[in-house]
Amino acid sequence: MRSILVIFILFSGKVFADKGQILYESHCIECHSRMTGGDGNVLYKRDDKIVSSKITLTERVNFCAESVSAQWSQSDVDAVTNYLNEKYYKF
């Protein structure tokens, strides 16, 4: 029974990360690419990052979602925050 619970937890975390990636790719990357004149992912790799903690990352994701009228739930914001944190920030 315990192994089933562990598998479920790992799988649900993967689904949550996938949701964040899907939301990011469908709402964020296009705007970021326009901002940078090409690869929008450079925003996460630059030395002068605006984001310095998971809290500021969540705030930034909220700001961006509101800027593009994404109408995301808190779960959506959390999914994108977790995706970006896992991929780029590692707080």
C-alpha positions as CSV (number, residue, x, y, z in Angstrom):
1,M,0.0,0.0,0.0
2,R,2.8,2.4,0.9
3,S,4.5,1.9,-2.5
4,I,1.2,2.8,-4.3
5,L,1.0,6.0,-2.3
6,V,4.6,6.9,-3.2
7,I,3.9,6.2,-6.9
8,F,0.8,8.3,-6.7
9,I,2.6,11.2,-5.1
10,L,5.4,11.1,-7.7
11,F,2.9,10.8,-10.6
12,S,0.8,13.7,-9.3
13,G,3.9,15.9,-9.0
14,K,4.8,15.1,-12.6
15,V,1.3,15.9,-13.8
16,F,1.5,19.2,-11.9
17,A,4.8,20.1,-13.5
18,D,3.4,19.2,-17.0
19,K,0.4,21.5,-16.4
20,G,2.8,24.3,-15.5
21,Q,4.8,23.6,-18.7
22,I,1.7,23.6,-20.9
23,L,0.4,26.8,-19.4
24,Y,3.9,28.4,-19.7
25,E,4.3,27.4,-23.3
26,S,0.7,28.5,-24.3
27,H,0.7,31.9,-22.4
28,C,4.3,33.0,-21.6
29,I,6.9,32.1,-24.0
30,E,5.5,34.1,-26.9
31,C,5.5,37.3,-25.0
32,H,9.0,36.6,-23.5
33,S,10.3,35.9,-27.0
34,R,9.0,39.3,-28.2
35,M,10.6,41.0,-25.3
36,T,14.0,39.5,-26.0
37,G,13.9,39.5,-29.8
38,G,14.1,35.7,-30.0
39,D,14.6,33.2,-27.2
40,G,12.3,34.0,-24.3
41,N,14.1,31.6,-22.1
42,V,17.1,33.9,-21.8
43,L,15.0,35.9,-19.2
44,Y,15.6,33.1,-16.7
45,K,19.4,32.7,-17.4
46,R,20.4,36.4,-17.3
47,D,22.6,37.8,-14.5
48,D,20.2,40.6,-13.5
49,K,17.2,38.5,-12.7
50,I,14.2,40.2,-11.1
51,V,13.3,37.0,-9.3
52,S,15.3,36.1,-6.2
53,S,13.1,33.7,-4.3
54,K,10.2,31.4,-4.8
55,I,7.9,34.1,-3.3
56,T,9.0,36.7,-5.9
57,L,8.7,34.0,-8.6
58,T,5.1,33.4,-7.6
59,E,4.5,37.2,-7.6
60,R,6.0,37.5,-11.0
61,V,4.0,34.7,-12.5
62,N,0.8,36.4,-11.0
63,F,1.9,39.7,-12.5
64,C,2.5,38.2,-16.0
65,A,-0.7,36.2,-15.9
66,E,-2.7,39.3,-15.1
67,S,-0.8,41.2,-17.8
68,V,-2.0,38.8,-20.5
69,S,-5.5,38.3,-19.0
70,A,-4.8,34.6,-18.5
71,Q,-7.4,34.3,-15.8
72,W,-5.5,31.5,-14.1
73,S,-6.5,29.9,-10.8
74,Q,-4.1,29.8,-7.9
75,S,-3.4,26.2,-8.9
76,D,-2.4,27.3,-12.4
77,V,-0.1,30.0,-10.9
78,D,1.4,27.4,-8.6
79,A,1.9,24.9,-11.5
80,V,3.8,27.5,-13.6
81,T,5.8,28.7,-10.6
82,N,6.8,25.1,-9.8
83,Y,7.7,24.4,-13.5
84,L,9.9,27.5,-13.7
85,N,11.5,26.8,-10.4
86,E,12.3,23.2,-11.3
87,K,13.6,24.1,-14.7
88,Y,15.5,27.4,-14.1
89,Y,15.6,28.8,-10.5
90,K,16.0,25.8,-8.1
91,F,15.0,27.7,-5.0
